[in-house]
């Protein structure tokens, strides 16, 4: 059984095979529309949810850096 995915632009089913030249897109048109959206900054990567500060260095680690 061939795995299928939905085209990110139009939602059409796309077989996930080496013969699907534009995968995960169904066509070059959908791929170029998506690329244009990225170039026009209509898509953005989400912020990192890990906002916890790094732990303070231990005294022995600080001493090693000084020497």
Contact map, one row per residue, 1 for C-alpha under 8 A:
1110000000000000000000000000000000000000000000000000000000000000000
1111000000000011100000000000000000000000000000000000000000000000000
1111100000000011100000000000000000000000000000000000000000000000000
0111110000001111000000000000000000000000000000000000000000000000000
0011111000001111000000010000000000000000000000000000000000000000000
0001111101111100000000011000000000000000000000000000000000000000000
0000111111111100000000111100010000000000000000000000000000000000000
0000011111100000000000011000000000000000000000000000000000000000000
0000001111100000000000001000011011000000000000000000000000000000000
0000011111110000000000000000010000000000000000000000000000000000000
0000011111111000000000000000000000000000000000000000000000000000000
0000011001111100000000000100000000000000000000000000000000000000000
0001111000111110000000000100000000000000000000000000000000000000000
0001111000011111000100111100000000000000000000000000000000000000000
0111100000001111100100100000000000000000000000000000000000000000000
0111100000000111110100110000000000000000000000000000000000000000000
0110000000000011111100000000000000000000000000000000000000000000000
0000000000000001111110000000000000000000000000000000000000000000000
0000000000000000111110000000000000000000000000000000000000000000000
0000000000000111111111100100000000000000000000000000000000000000000
0000000000000000011111100010000000000000000000000000000000000000000
0000000000000000000111111111001000000000000000000000000000000000000
0000001000000111000111111110000000000000000000000000000000000000000
0000111100000101000001111100000000000000000000000000000000000000000
0000011110000100000001111111011000000000000000000000000000000000000
0000001000011100000101111111011000000000000000000000000000000000000
0000000000000000000011101111111000000000000000000000000000000000000
0000000000000000000001001111111100000000000000000000000000000000000
0000000000000000000000000011111110000000000000000000000000000000000
0000001011000000000000001111111111000000000000000000000000000000000
0000000010000000000001001111111111100000000000000000000000000000000
0000000000000000000000000001111111110000000000000000000000000000000
0000000010000000000000000000111111111000000000000000000000000000000
0000000010000000000000000000011111111100000000000000000000000000000
0000000000000000000000000000001111111110000000000000000000000000000
0000000000000000000000000000000111111111000000000000000000000000000
0000000000000000000000000000000011111111111000000000000000000000000
0000000000000000000000000000000001111111111100000000000000000000000
0000000000000000000000000000000000111111110000000000000000000000000
0000000000000000000000000000000000011111110000000000000000000000000
0000000000000000000000000000000000001111111100000000000000000000000
0000000000000000000000000000000000001111111100000000000000000000000
0000000000000000000000000000000000001100111110000000000000000000000
0000000000000000000000000000000000000100111111000000000000000000000
0000000000000000000000000000000000000000001111100000000000000000000
0000000000000000000000000000000000000000000111110000000000000000000
0000000000000000000000000000000000000000000011111000000000000000000
0000000000000000000000000000000000000000000001111110000000000000000
0000000000000000000000000000000000000000000000111110000000000000000
0000000000000000000000000000000000000000000000011111000000000000000
0000000000000000000000000000000000000000000000011111100000000000000
0000000000000000000000000000000000000000000000000111110000000000000
0000000000000000000000000000000000000000000000000011111000000000000
0000000000000000000000000000000000000000000000000001111100000000000
0000000000000000000000000000000000000000000000000000111110000000000
0000000000000000000000000000000000000000000000000000011111000000000
0000000000000000000000000000000000000000000000000000001111101100000
0000000000000000000000000000000000000000000000000000000111111100000
0000000000000000000000000000000000000000000000000000000011111110000
0000000000000000000000000000000000000000000000000000000001111111000
0000000000000000000000000000000000000000000000000000000011111111100
0000000000000000000000000000000000000000000000000000000011111111110
0000000000000000000000000000000000000000000000000000000000111111111
0000000000000000000000000000000000000000000000000000000000011111111
0000000000000000000000000000000000000000000000000000000000001111111
0000000000000000000000000000000000000000000000000000000000000111111
0000000000000000000000000000000000000000000000000000000000000011111
